[in-house]
Structure formats: structure tokens, C-alpha cells
């Protein structure tokens, strides 16, 4: 890597092509940036003093011996600035009749345009730069808008081409062929937006002669229209991080591919490829080291992406949940309860299992497994290994095979909790609010269907979790005589028997009140009768004259019996 001060003449030297990645996003600068640039260039022209215009990062490309171009660089950072400078100075030279001066700087010695643009803008950009006289241009692209803006705003007596070319300065960074441009880009643009794995892969897979393949296998899948882009650009919470949906897909797809036994991927590489950071580098290493056929891989990405788009649904958290075991409930577990580690295996099943009945049997067992473990507060830290290295690698594509594989997990790490374990979980587990609310919600969705409840169930993300006996019970509830009794109560009130989902959080003054006030409310402030009477798994308990440890245990038993039936143990038949 070489870094230092660069002038325009350093960057455009007559023998160097600057290539914007062909499938890069479009030019996006608008009126605000154009006005700022004109004002700054007028100041430079008047003062004849150096002006700093940001960074330009170039990466060396390999060139063939005897080619027309001896030096080709990928423009990693600086696309917007260099494009705008080309357009503005082109208009200035057209207005002053000095087009030859423009060409001496911004064209190659063979008269080709030095800045090779992306597929969205290349036609309009070349159209402007090939003008020999100023003329009207029609079009809706930002390139044409910029040209027309500069035509209307530029005052030639306020701009000096020589002063601008002499005084504009950049921080230039030149990278070698094998250096990591993403790391440099992120460092320079630490407050900007990181390129997605999809953006990096797109330009890795496709080149200027691959337009048809790009349109068929990529654009129609990831960039077809506004709704498509919105789906893939959606931010998803994955563990402690937030990732774009498209990156989540590419991560999941890679986990499936590396388990392909025919590729013999090394164990150390499999471990490396499970890392979220450096996903693009993982793809490059995987493709290069294991001699992956790119066209075949691109076709497979398309097939999996179409399955992902059709079945993976993060909006399920805003809708009433089906009581039928299936992909909808799995989506609620993935996105409502932040279990994105399930996605690779779910995607694998969608691809490999054509029979919808068999798929739904798998989804039923998978829901039972995840939810039983959640009730028992079991770890999820080994789920990546389980769902990829165990289930995908062993081609587990039936419910019976899934049960058999889980039954081998007797090490208390990935085991299936028994009914006794489940009961203890309802009596003793102290869970985070999201998990507790999710457990109660999924039970509620099944109970409502059986009772044909007249009130529709909201989405999983629309409910609040309420501690029936408040954590601050000592303020308004009858005192207990011993410290041991207090300790037991404080443990009990954190368990599932003391928790319910409600449509709206209670007012603080009601939340910590005594049982009677908490049920009925006070004045204009509603209590649980108003917000929880439609909750099947709790409404019957609103008639209790008291709420204490005995009732909490009673309700925990009630919830356990429901859960035992909904999330059946692996030894059950079906």
C-alpha cells in the first residue's frame, strides 16, 4: 500500500484506466453536493490555494502483456467526487471552447475515456464526455441531471481550469492486487455504510461482459424492484449484532455449501467460514481453494435465494400467528425470538425436502426442540455446530432422522429436554423478557385456536411482558415474616407462572400496586382486566381473590401441561 498527497494529474495520468466496479450502485450525488462543489471551486479559482477534496482509493488490477492499457486500477473510494469533477469540468470546457484541454487530462493517450463507469451510468456518462459542443440532453439519471445543473449554474468568469487542476488535492491510497480494499475502505469511512457481502460478491462474480448472466441470475433476484431491494436491505438482529438480510442469506448459504461432502472442506476452514466478519473473504477463499465453478455456484445461489425470499419472513412478528406447525411458526421463532442460527438448516430443508407434509413434521419437531430448551434456559451457543455440522452435513431431511440425530445429543449441551426437565423449567427458569414473552405467545397461539377465541391474536412483537406479582411487591403487598419467605417469593415472581403477555404495558402506578388494584385499575388507569382479559392463558386467573406463590405454582403447572402437549417429547410418536 502506498499513501500520500495526489493531484488530479497524479490520478489521471494519460495511461491509467480508473474502473468503477461495473455492477456498483448508481451515481447518487444531487443538488446539495453540486452546489457545494461549485462554491468551493469558485473559491479555489479566486484564491489559487490548495483545496482538499477527500480520499481516493485505487486498487491495482492485473493487466495482460501487450494490452491497450498498461495501468488499470479499480476505484474503491472516490466514485462520486471524481464523477462529479469530470462532469463539472467537462461543462466548463464546453462553455469556454477548451474541450481539448479537458481531453488531455481525462482521456487516455489512445483517446478513450479514462474513467470507466458502472453499468447503470456508463451510457449517460460517456454521452456527456463525448460531447464536442454544449447541447441539451434529456434523461432521468443523476448523471444527466448533474450535467444540466452545471450547464445552468456555471459562471465561466468565476472558474479557472488551471487553478482547479493545480490546487485540488486528495489523500490517495494505492493498493496492490492482493490487498484488502474493504478493510481500508471501512477505516477511511468509519462513519459511513459498510459494503454488504452481496455488493462485494456481485463485482467478484460478474464483469463487463457478463451483463446477461448478471441480469438473469442476480438483478432479477436481488435488485428487481423496490420491494425486492427493501426485502434484502432489511436490518435483522442476529445475536448481538444487526446485519442486513442479504448478508444473513449469504452467510446461511455458505454454511450449507461447506458441508457438502464432495468438496472435502477442511475442518479448520469450516470453522473459519462460520465467522460473520470477513464473509466476503471466506467466499473468495472457499471458491479459490476448493476450485468451485463460479457459474454453477451463481445458479445455486439464485435457487436458494428464491427459496429464502419465498419462505423467510421477518414480518411475521407483526401478524397473527398460525396454530399450524409450519414455516410461519419457525419464522416467529427465528425473528421474534432472535434464533437466526436456525436459518441455514431451515433453508437446507426447504431445498432438499419437496414433500410439504414431511417439511411440516420437521418444523413441528424443530419447534418443540427449540422451545423446550428455551423453557429450560439451555444454551444456544452450540446451535451453529448442531444445525450445520450435524444436521446439514449428515443430510438430515426427515423428522425421524432429525429425532434420531437429536437423541444422540446426550451430552447435556444439545440434548432434548424431557417432560420432567420441561416441568422444572416452568417452575424454576428465570428468563429474559423476550424469551418469556415468546414462550407464552407461542402457547397462547395454540390455545386460542383450540378454544376458537373470538379476538384475533396480534403479532409476537406487539405484546408486552408483565410480572403479575411485581418485582417491587414489598411496596404494596402484604409483608412476609421471614427472609427465607422473601427469598422464595423473589425467585417465584421471576418464573413463567408469574408472567403474562398483555397488549399494552401497565402504568407504573398500577404495575406495582396490590393485587386488587392491579386487576381492576384505578380511576382512568386500566389494570389487567382491561389489558389481559383476552389472553386465554391468563384470563381465568383474573378471578383469583389472591395472587401468591401457590397460585404462581398452579399456573406454572397449567402452562406446563399445555406446553407438554404442544411441544411433544422425542419419544412421542408422530
VEXDREN-2710 file (C-alpha; in Angstrom, 1 decimal):
% VEXDREN-2710
k/r/px/py/pz
1/UNK/0.0/0.0/0.0
2/UNK/1.2/3.5/-0.9
3/UNK/-0.4/6.6/0.5
4/UNK/0.2/10.3/0.0
5/UNK/-1.0/13.5/-1.5
6/UNK/-2.4/13.3/-5.0
7/UNK/-3.4/15.9/-7.6
8/UNK/-5.8/15.4/-10.4
9/UNK/-2.8/14.9/-12.8
10/UNK/-1.5/12.2/-10.5
11/UNK/-4.7/10.3/-10.6
12/UNK/-5.5/10.8/-14.3
13/UNK/-2.1/10.4/-16.0
14/UNK/-3.0/9.6/-19.6
15/UNK/-2.1/5.9/-19.3
16/UNK/-4.3/4.8/-16.4
17/UNK/-7.8/3.5/-16.5
18/UNK/-9.9/4.1/-13.4
19/UNK/-12.6/1.4/-13.4
20/UNK/-15.6/1.8/-11.2
21/UNK/-16.8/-1.8/-10.4
22/UNK/-19.2/-2.5/-13.3
23/UNK/-22.1/-3.5/-11.0
24/UNK/-21.6/-0.8/-8.4
25/UNK/-24.6/1.2/-7.4
26/UNK/-25.5/4.2/-9.4
27/UNK/-24.1/7.8/-9.1
28/UNK/-26.1/9.4/-6.3
29/UNK/-24.9/12.9/-5.7
30/UNK/-27.5/15.6/-6.0
31/UNK/-28.1/19.4/-5.9
32/UNK/-26.8/19.9/-2.4
33/UNK/-23.4/18.4/-3.2
34/UNK/-23.2/20.0/-6.7
35/UNK/-23.9/23.5/-5.2
36/UNK/-21.2/22.9/-2.5
37/UNK/-18.7/21.8/-5.2
38/UNK/-19.3/24.9/-7.4
39/UNK/-18.9/27.2/-4.4
40/UNK/-15.7/25.6/-3.4
41/UNK/-14.3/25.6/-6.9
42/UNK/-15.1/29.3/-7.3
43/UNK/-13.1/29.9/-4.1
44/UNK/-10.2/27.8/-5.4
45/UNK/-10.3/29.7/-8.6
46/UNK/-10.2/33.1/-6.9
47/UNK/-7.6/32.3/-4.2
48/UNK/-5.4/29.9/-6.2
49/UNK/-4.8/27.9/-2.9
50/UNK/-4.8/24.2/-2.3
51/UNK/-8.1/22.6/-1.6
52/UNK/-8.6/19.1/0.0
53/UNK/-11.3/17.0/-1.7
54/UNK/-11.3/13.8/0.4
55/UNK/-9.8/10.4/-0.3
56/UNK/-9.3/8.3/-3.5
57/UNK/-8.6/4.6/-3.0
58/UNK/-7.3/2.7/-6.1
59/UNK/-6.6/-1.0/-6.3
60/UNK/-4.2/-2.3/-8.9
61/UNK/-5.6/-4.8/-11.4
62/UNK/-3.7/-7.4/-13.3
63/UNK/-3.2/-6.4/-16.9
64/UNK/-2.2/-8.7/-19.8
65/UNK/1.1/-8.2/-21.7
66/UNK/0.5/-6.3/-24.9
67/UNK/-2.9/-4.9/-23.9
68/UNK/-4.1/-1.5/-24.9
69/UNK/-3.9/-0.3/-21.3
70/UNK/-0.8/-0.6/-19.2
71/UNK/-2.3/0.5/-15.9
72/UNK/-5.8/-0.4/-14.7
73/UNK/-7.0/0.5/-11.2
74/UNK/-10.3/-0.3/-9.5
75/UNK/-11.8/2.8/-8.0
76/UNK/-12.7/1.7/-4.5
77/UNK/-13.5/5.0/-2.9
78/UNK/-14.0/8.4/-4.7
79/UNK/-16.6/7.5/-7.3
80/UNK/-18.9/10.3/-6.5
81/UNK/-16.2/13.0/-6.4
82/UNK/-14.3/12.0/-9.5
83/UNK/-17.5/11.5/-11.5
84/UNK/-18.7/15.0/-10.5
85/UNK/-15.4/16.6/-11.3
86/UNK/-15.5/15.1/-14.7
87/UNK/-19.0/16.4/-15.4
88/UNK/-18.4/19.9/-14.0
89/UNK/-15.1/20.4/-15.8
90/UNK/-16.5/19.0/-19.0
91/UNK/-19.3/21.6/-18.9
92/UNK/-16.8/24.3/-18.1
93/UNK/-14.6/23.4/-21.1
94/UNK/-17.5/23.1/-23.4
95/UNK/-18.6/26.6/-22.4
96/UNK/-15.1/28.1/-22.8
97/UNK/-14.3/26.2/-26.1
98/UNK/-11.4/24.4/-24.4
99/UNK/-12.6/20.8/-24.8
100/UNK/-9.1/19.8/-25.9
101/UNK/-7.8/20.8/-22.5
102/UNK/-10.4/18.6/-20.8
103/UNK/-9.4/15.6/-23.0
104/UNK/-5.7/16.0/-22.3
105/UNK/-6.5/15.3/-18.6
106/UNK/-9.4/13.0/-18.6
107/UNK/-8.8/10.8/-21.6
108/UNK/-6.1/8.2/-22.3
109/UNK/-3.4/8.7/-24.9
110/UNK/-5.5/6.5/-27.2
111/UNK/-8.4/8.9/-26.8
112/UNK/-10.5/6.5/-24.6
113/UNK/-12.3/8.0/-21.6
114/UNK/-10.1/7.3/-18.6
115/UNK/-13.0/6.8/-16.1
116/UNK/-14.8/3.6/-16.9
117/UNK/-18.3/3.8/-15.3
118/UNK/-20.7/1.2/-13.8
119/UNK/-23.4/-0.4/-15.8
120/UNK/-26.1/1.9/-14.5
121/UNK/-24.3/5.1/-15.6
122/UNK/-21.9/4.2/-18.3
123/UNK/-24.1/5.2/-21.3
124/UNK/-25.1/8.6/-19.9
125/UNK/-21.6/9.4/-18.5
126/UNK/-19.9/8.6/-21.9
127/UNK/-22.7/10.5/-23.6
128/UNK/-21.7/13.7/-21.7
129/UNK/-17.9/13.2/-22.0
130/UNK/-18.2/12.6/-25.8
131/UNK/-19.9/15.9/-26.4
132/UNK/-17.9/18.3/-28.6
133/UNK/-20.2/21.3/-28.1
134/UNK/-22.7/22.2/-25.4
135/UNK/-26.2/20.9/-26.1
136/UNK/-29.4/20.0/-24.4
137/UNK/-29.6/16.4/-23.1
138/UNK/-32.7/14.6/-21.9
139/UNK/-32.7/11.9/-19.3
140/UNK/-33.7/11.0/-15.8
141/UNK/-30.4/9.7/-14.4
142/UNK/-28.4/11.7/-11.9
143/UNK/-25.6/11.9/-14.5
144/UNK/-27.8/13.9/-16.9
145/UNK/-29.2/15.9/-14.0
146/UNK/-25.7/16.9/-12.9
147/UNK/-24.8/17.9/-16.5
148/UNK/-27.9/20.1/-16.9
149/UNK/-27.3/21.6/-13.4
150/UNK/-23.8/22.6/-14.2
151/UNK/-24.9/24.0/-17.6
152/UNK/-27.3/26.3/-15.9
153/UNK/-25.2/27.3/-12.9
154/UNK/-21.6/27.6/-14.0
155/UNK/-20.3/31.2/-14.5
156/UNK/-17.2/30.8/-16.6
157/UNK/-15.6/34.0/-15.3
158/UNK/-15.6/32.7/-11.8
159/UNK/-13.9/29.4/-12.6
160/UNK/-10.3/28.8/-13.6
161/UNK/-9.5/25.4/-15.1
162/UNK/-5.8/25.7/-14.4
163/UNK/-6.3/26.8/-10.8
164/UNK/-8.6/23.9/-10.2
165/UNK/-6.4/21.3/-11.7
166/UNK/-3.3/22.7/-9.8
167/UNK/-4.9/23.1/-6.4
168/UNK/-7.3/20.2/-5.9
169/UNK/-5.7/17.7/-3.6
170/UNK/-6.7/14.2/-2.5
171/UNK/-5.4/11.7/0.0
172/UNK/-4.5/8.9/-2.3
173/UNK/-4.2/5.3/-1.3
174/UNK/-2.9/2.8/-3.9
175/UNK/-3.4/-0.9/-3.1
176/UNK/-1.7/-3.9/-4.6
177/UNK/-3.6/-6.7/-6.3
178/UNK/-3.8/-8.8/-3.2
179/UNK/-4.5/-6.2/-0.6
180/UNK/-7.9/-6.0/1.3
181/UNK/-9.7/-3.0/0.0
182/UNK/-12.7/-3.5/2.3
183/UNK/-10.6/-3.0/5.4
184/UNK/-9.1/0.2/4.0
185/UNK/-12.4/1.5/2.9
186/UNK/-14.0/0.9/6.3
187/UNK/-11.1/2.7/8.1
188/UNK/-11.4/5.7/5.9
189/UNK/-15.2/5.7/6.0
190/UNK/-15.7/4.7/9.6
191/UNK/-18.9/6.7/9.9
192/UNK/-20.2/5.6/6.5
193/UNK/-22.0/2.5/5.3
194/UNK/-20.1/-0.8/5.0
195/UNK/-20.5/-2.5/1.7
196/UNK/-22.6/-5.6/2.0
197/UNK/-21.2/-9.0/1.2
198/UNK/-23.7/-9.0/-1.7
199/UNK/-22.2/-5.8/-3.2
200/UNK/-18.7/-7.3/-3.0
201/UNK/-19.7/-10.7/-4.3
202/UNK/-21.6/-9.1/-7.2
203/UNK/-18.4/-7.4/-8.5
204/UNK/-16.4/-10.6/-7.8
205/UNK/-18.8/-12.8/-9.8
206/UNK/-19.6/-10.6/-12.8
207/UNK/-17.6/-8.5/-15.2
208/UNK/-18.3/-6.1/-18.1
209/UNK/-19.0/-9.0/-20.5
210/UNK/-21.4/-10.8/-18.1
211/UNK/-24.4/-8.5/-18.3
212/UNK/-26.9/-11.2/-19.4
213/UNK/-25.8/-13.5/-16.7
214/UNK/-26.0/-10.7/-14.2
215/UNK/-29.5/-9.8/-15.2
216/UNK/-30.8/-13.4/-15.1
217/UNK/-29.0/-14.6/-12.0
218/UNK/-28.6/-11.6/-9.8
219/UNK/-30.5/-8.5/-10.8
220/UNK/-33.8/-10.4/-11.1
221/UNK/-33.2/-12.0/-7.7
222/UNK/-31.7/-9.2/-5.5
223/UNK/-32.4/-5.9/-7.4
224/UNK/-35.5/-6.5/-9.5
225/UNK/-37.7/-3.7/-8.0
226/UNK/-38.1/-1.5/-4.9
227/UNK/-39.9/-4.3/-2.9
228/UNK/-37.1/-6.7/-3.7
229/UNK/-34.4/-4.3/-2.6
230/UNK/-36.4/-3.5/0.6
231/UNK/-36.5/-7.1/1.4
232/UNK/-32.8/-7.8/1.0
233/UNK/-31.7/-4.5/2.6
234/UNK/-33.8/-5.0/5.8
235/UNK/-31.8/-4.9/9.0
236/UNK/-32.0/-8.1/11.1
237/UNK/-31.0/-8.6/14.7
238/UNK/-28.7/-11.6/14.8
239/UNK/-27.4/-12.2/18.3
240/UNK/-25.7/-9.1/19.5
241/UNK/-25.3/-7.6/16.0
242/UNK/-27.5/-6.1/13.4
243/UNK/-26.9/-7.4/9.8
244/UNK/-28.6/-6.8/6.5
245/UNK/-30.9/-9.6/5.4
246/UNK/-28.9/-10.2/2.3
247/UNK/-25.7/-10.8/4.3
248/UNK/-27.7/-13.2/6.5
249/UNK/-28.7/-15.1/3.4
250/UNK/-25.1/-15.3/2.1
251/UNK/-23.9/-16.4/5.5
252/UNK/-26.5/-19.2/5.6
253/UNK/-25.8/-20.3/2.1
254/UNK/-22.1/-20.6/2.8
255/UNK/-22.8/-22.8/5.9
256/UNK/-24.8/-25.1/3.6
257/UNK/-22.1/-25.3/0.9
258/UNK/-19.1/-26.0/3.1
259/UNK/-20.9/-29.1/4.5
260/UNK/-21.0/-30.7/1.0
261/UNK/-19.1/-33.9/1.5
262/UNK/-18.0/-34.0/-2.1
263/UNK/-15.9/-30.8/-1.6
264/UNK/-13.9/-32.2/1.4
265/UNK/-13.7/-28.9/3.1
266/UNK/-11.1/-29.0/5.9
267/UNK/-12.3/-28.8/9.5
268/UNK/-10.2/-25.6/10.1
269/UNK/-11.7/-24.0/7.1
270/UNK/-15.2/-24.9/8.2
271/UNK/-14.5/-23.2/11.5
272/UNK/-13.1/-20.1/9.7
273/UNK/-16.2/-19.9/7.4
274/UNK/-18.5/-19.7/10.4
275/UNK/-17.2/-16.3/11.3
276/UNK/-19.6/-13.5/10.5
277/UNK/-16.8/-11.0/10.0
278/UNK/-14.9/-11.3/6.7
279/UNK/-17.7/-13.2/5.0
280/UNK/-16.6/-11.9/1.5
281/UNK/-13.0/-13.1/2.2
282/UNK/-14.5/-16.5/3.2
283/UNK/-16.3/-16.8/-0.1
284/UNK/-13.1/-15.9/-2.0
285/UNK/-11.1/-18.5/-0.1
286/UNK/-13.8/-21.1/-0.5
287/UNK/-14.1/-20.6/-4.2
288/UNK/-10.4/-20.5/-4.9
289/UNK/-9.1/-23.2/-2.5
290/UNK/-11.8/-25.7/-3.4
291/UNK/-11.9/-25.0/-7.1
292/UNK/-15.6/-24.0/-7.1
293/UNK/-17.2/-23.5/-10.5
294/UNK/-18.5/-19.9/-10.4
295/UNK/-21.3/-20.2/-12.9
296/UNK/-22.7/-23.3/-11.1
297/UNK/-22.3/-21.6/-7.7
298/UNK/-24.1/-18.5/-9.1
299/UNK/-27.0/-20.7/-10.3
300/UNK/-27.2/-22.4/-6.9
301/UNK/-27.2/-19.0/-5.1
302/UNK/-30.1/-18.0/-7.3
303/UNK/-32.1/-21.1/-6.4
304/UNK/-31.5/-20.8/-2.7
305/UNK/-32.2/-17.0/-2.7
306/UNK/-35.6/-17.6/-4.4
307/UNK/-36.4/-20.1/-1.7
308/UNK/-35.3/-17.7/1.0
309/UNK/-37.4/-14.9/-0.4
310/UNK/-40.4/-17.1/-0.7
311/UNK/-40.2/-18.6/2.8
312/UNK/-38.1/-16.5/5.2
313/UNK/-40.5/-13.9/6.6
314/UNK/-39.4/-11.3/9.3
315/UNK/-42.8/-9.5/9.0
316/UNK/-44.4/-12.5/10.8
317/UNK/-43.7/-10.7/14.1
318/UNK/-46.4/-8.1/13.1
319/UNK/-49.1/-10.7/12.2
320/UNK/-51.4/-13.1/14.0
321/UNK/-49.5/-16.4/14.2
322/UNK/-50.9/-19.6/12.7
323/UNK/-51.6/-22.5/15.1
324/UNK/-50.4/-25.0/12.4
325/UNK/-46.9/-26.3/12.7
326/UNK/-45.0/-24.9/9.8
327/UNK/-42.6/-22.4/8.4
328/UNK/-44.6/-19.5/9.7
329/UNK/-44.1/-20.5/13.3
330/UNK/-40.4/-21.3/12.6
331/UNK/-40.1/-17.7/11.3
332/UNK/-41.7/-16.4/14.5
333/UNK/-39.0/-18.3/16.5
334/UNK/-36.2/-17.1/14.2
335/UNK/-37.2/-13.4/14.1
336/UNK/-39.4/-12.9/17.2
337/UNK/-37.0/-14.8/19.4
338/UNK/-33.7/-14.0/17.6
339/UNK/-32.8/-17.5/16.6
340/UNK/-31.1/-16.8/13.3
341/UNK/-28.8/-19.7/13.7
342/UNK/-31.7/-21.9/12.5
343/UNK/-31.7/-20.3/9.1
344/UNK/-29.0/-22.5/7.4
345/UNK/-30.8/-25.7/8.3
346/UNK/-34.2/-24.3/7.5
347/UNK/-33.0/-23.2/4.1
348/UNK/-31.4/-26.6/3.6
349/UNK/-34.7/-28.4/4.4
350/UNK/-36.6/-26.1/2.0
351/UNK/-34.2/-27.0/-0.8
352/UNK/-34.0/-30.7/-0.1
353/UNK/-37.5/-31.7/1.1
354/UNK/-40.1/-31.4/-1.6
355/UNK/-42.9/-33.1/0.3
356/UNK/-44.8/-30.4/2.3
357/UNK/-46.1/-32.9/4.9
358/UNK/-42.6/-34.1/5.7
359/UNK/-41.3/-30.5/5.9
360/UNK/-44.1/-29.6/8.4
361/UNK/-43.2/-32.7/10.5
362/UNK/-39.6/-31.4/10.6
363/UNK/-40.9/-27.9/11.6
364/UNK/-43.0/-29.3/14.3
365/UNK/-40.1/-31.2/15.9
366/UNK/-37.8/-28.3/15.4
367/UNK/-40.2/-26.0/17.2
368/UNK/-40.5/-28.5/20.1
369/UNK/-36.8/-28.8/20.4
370/UNK/-36.1/-25.1/20.4
371/UNK/-38.9/-24.1/22.7
372/UNK/-38.3/-26.9/25.3
373/UNK/-34.7/-25.8/25.5
374/UNK/-35.8/-22.2/25.8
375/UNK/-38.1/-23.0/28.7
376/UNK/-35.3/-24.9/30.4
377/UNK/-32.9/-22.0/29.8
378/UNK/-30.5/-24.1/27.9
379/UNK/-27.6/-22.6/26.0
380/UNK/-27.8/-21.8/22.3
381/UNK/-24.0/-21.3/21.9
382/UNK/-23.6/-24.6/20.0
383/UNK/-26.5/-24.3/17.7
384/UNK/-24.2/-23.2/14.8
385/UNK/-22.4/-26.5/15.1
386/UNK/-25.5/-28.6/15.6
387/UNK/-27.5/-27.2/12.7
388/UNK/-24.7/-27.1/10.2
389/UNK/-22.0/-29.7/11.1
390/UNK/-24.5/-32.2/12.4
391/UNK/-27.8/-31.8/10.6
392/UNK/-26.7/-30.4/7.2
393/UNK/-23.5/-32.4/7.0
394/UNK/-25.5/-35.6/7.7
395/UNK/-28.2/-34.7/5.3
396/UNK/-31.0/-34.8/7.9
397/UNK/-34.1/-34.3/5.8
398/UNK/-36.8/-36.3/7.6
399/UNK/-38.4/-35.9/11.0
400/UNK/-37.3/-39.4/12.1
401/UNK/-33.7/-38.6/11.1
402/UNK/-33.9/-35.3/13.0
403/UNK/-35.2/-37.1/16.1
404/UNK/-32.5/-39.7/15.8
405/UNK/-29.8/-37.1/15.4
406/UNK/-31.0/-35.1/18.4
407/UNK/-31.3/-38.3/20.5
408/UNK/-27.5/-38.7/20.1
409/UNK/-27.0/-35.3/21.8
410/UNK/-26.9/-36.8/25.3
411/UNK/-24.1/-34.6/26.5
412/UNK/-26.4/-32.0/28.1
413/UNK/-25.2/-29.4/25.5
414/UNK/-27.7/-30.0/22.6
415/UNK/-30.0/-32.5/24.3
416/UNK/-33.8/-32.6/24.0
417/UNK/-35.3/-31.8/27.5
418/UNK/-37.6/-34.4/28.8
419/UNK/-41.1/-33.7/30.3
420/UNK/-39.5/-33.6/33.8
421/UNK/-37.0/-31.1/32.5
422/UNK/-39.8/-29.1/30.9
423/UNK/-41.8/-29.0/34.2
424/UNK/-38.8/-27.9/36.2
425/UNK/-38.3/-25.2/33.6
426/UNK/-41.8/-23.8/34.2
427/UNK/-41.3/-23.9/37.9
428/UNK/-37.7/-22.5/38.2
429/UNK/-36.3/-20.9/35.0
430/UNK/-35.7/-17.2/35.1
431/UNK/-35.6/-16.0/31.5
432/UNK/-35.0/-12.7/29.7
433/UNK/-38.2/-10.9/28.8
434/UNK/-38.1/-11.6/25.1
435/UNK/-37.8/-15.4/25.7
436/UNK/-40.5/-15.5/28.3
437/UNK/-42.9/-13.5/26.2
438/UNK/-42.2/-15.7/23.2
439/UNK/-42.9/-18.9/25.1
440/UNK/-46.2/-17.5/26.4
441/UNK/-47.1/-16.2/23.0
442/UNK/-46.5/-19.5/21.2
443/UNK/-48.6/-21.3/23.8
444/UNK/-51.3/-18.7/23.5
445/UNK/-51.5/-19.1/19.7
446/UNK/-52.2/-22.8/20.1
447/UNK/-54.7/-22.4/22.9
448/UNK/-56.7/-19.8/21.1
449/UNK/-57.1/-22.0/18.1
450/UNK/-58.4/-24.8/20.2
451/UNK/-60.9/-22.6/22.0
452/UNK/-61.9/-20.7/18.9
453/UNK/-61.2/-17.4/20.6
454/UNK/-63.2/-14.5/19.2
455/UNK/-60.4/-12.0/19.5
456/UNK/-57.6/-12.1/17.0
457/UNK/-54.1/-12.6/18.2
458/UNK/-51.7/-9.8/17.4
459/UNK/-48.1/-10.4/16.2
460/UNK/-45.5/-11.7/18.6
461/UNK/-43.8/-8.2/18.6
462/UNK/-47.0/-6.5/19.7
463/UNK/-47.2/-7.8/23.2
464/UNK/-45.5/-6.6/26.5
465/UNK/-44.5/-8.9/29.3
466/UNK/-46.0/-8.3/32.7
467/UNK/-44.9/-9.6/36.1
468/UNK/-48.2/-10.3/37.8
469/UNK/-46.7/-10.0/41.2
470/UNK/-44.4/-7.0/40.7
471/UNK/-40.7/-7.1/41.5
472/UNK/-41.3/-4.2/43.9
473/UNK/-44.0/-6.2/45.7
474/UNK/-42.8/-5.0/49.2
475/UNK/-44.2/-1.5/48.5
476/UNK/-47.9/-2.5/48.3
477/UNK/-48.3/-6.2/49.0
478/UNK/-48.7/-7.8/52.4
479/UNK/-45.3/-8.3/54.2
480/UNK/-43.7/-11.7/54.8
481/UNK/-42.4/-12.8/58.1
482/UNK/-39.1/-14.4/57.3
483/UNK/-36.1/-13.7/55.0
484/UNK/-36.5/-17.2/53.6
485/UNK/-40.1/-16.5/52.5
486/UNK/-39.0/-13.3/50.9
487/UNK/-36.2/-15.1/49.0
488/UNK/-38.6/-17.7/47.8
489/UNK/-41.1/-15.1/46.6
490/UNK/-38.4/-13.1/44.8
491/UNK/-37.5/-16.3/42.9
492/UNK/-41.0/-17.3/42.2
493/UNK/-42.0/-13.9/40.7
494/UNK/-39.4/-14.3/38.0
495/UNK/-40.7/-17.6/36.8
496/UNK/-43.2/-18.2/33.9
497/UNK/-46.1/-18.9/36.3
498/UNK/-46.0/-15.2/37.4
499/UNK/-45.7/-13.8/33.9
500/UNK/-48.3/-12.9/31.2
501/UNK/-48.3/-11.2/27.9
502/UNK/-50.6/-8.1/27.6
503/UNK/-51.5/-5.8/24.8
504/UNK/-50.1/-2.6/26.4
505/UNK/-47.7/-2.0/29.3
506/UNK/-49.4/-1.0/32.5
507/UNK/-49.0/2.4/34.0
508/UNK/-46.2/2.4/36.6
509/UNK/-48.6/3.3/39.4
510/UNK/-50.7/0.3/38.6
511/UNK/-47.9/-2.1/37.8
512/UNK/-46.6/-2.0/41.4
513/UNK/-49.9/-1.9/43.1
514/UNK/-51.6/-4.6/45.2
515/UNK/-53.4/-7.5/43.5
516/UNK/-56.9/-5.9/43.6
517/UNK/-55.7/-2.6/42.1
518/UNK/-53.5/-4.4/39.6
519/UNK/-56.5/-6.4/38.4
520/UNK/-59.1/-3.7/38.3
521/UNK/-57.1/-0.5/37.8
522/UNK/-57.6/2.8/39.4
523/UNK/-59.5/5.8/38.1
524/UNK/-58.7/6.2/34.4
525/UNK/-55.7/3.9/34.6
526/UNK/-56.6/0.4/33.5
527/UNK/-55.5/-2.8/35.1
528/UNK/-55.1/-6.4/34.0
529/UNK/-58.8/-7.0/33.4
530/UNK/-58.6/-4.4/30.6
531/UNK/-55.3/-5.5/29.0
532/UNK/-55.2/-9.2/29.7
533/UNK/-58.9/-10.4/29.7
534/UNK/-58.4/-11.6/26.1
535/UNK/-55.3/-13.7/27.0
536/UNK/-56.5/-17.3/27.1
537/UNK/-53.5/-18.5/29.2
538/UNK/-54.2/-15.9/31.9
539/UNK/-57.8/-14.6/31.9
540/UNK/-59.1/-17.4/34.1
541/UNK/-56.7/-16.2/36.8
542/UNK/-58.2/-12.8/37.0
543/UNK/-60.9/-14.3/39.2
544/UNK/-58.4/-15.4/41.8
545/UNK/-59.0/-13.5/45.1
546/UNK/-55.3/-13.6/45.9
547/UNK/-52.1/-13.9/43.9
548/UNK/-49.3/-15.7/45.8
549/UNK/-46.7/-18.3/45.4
550/UNK/-49.3/-21.1/45.5
551/UNK/-51.1/-19.6/42.5
552/UNK/-47.9/-19.0/40.7
553/UNK/-47.1/-22.7/41.0
554/UNK/-50.6/-23.6/40.0
555/UNK/-50.4/-21.5/36.8
556/UNK/-46.9/-22.9/36.1
557/UNK/-48.4/-26.4/36.2
558/UNK/-51.2/-25.3/33.9
559/UNK/-48.7/-23.8/31.4
560/UNK/-46.5/-26.9/31.6
561/UNK/-49.4/-29.2/30.7
562/UNK/-50.2/-27.1/27.7
563/UNK/-46.6/-26.9/26.6
564/UNK/-46.1/-30.7/27.1
565/UNK/-48.9/-31.3/24.6
566/UNK/-47.8/-28.6/22.1
567/UNK/-44.1/-29.4/22.2
568/UNK/-44.1/-33.1/22.4
569/UNK/-41.0/-35.1/23.6
570/UNK/-38.9/-37.0/21.2
571/UNK/-40.2/-40.4/22.4
572/UNK/-43.7/-39.4/21.3
573/UNK/-44.8/-41.0/18.0
574/UNK/-46.0/-38.9/15.1
END
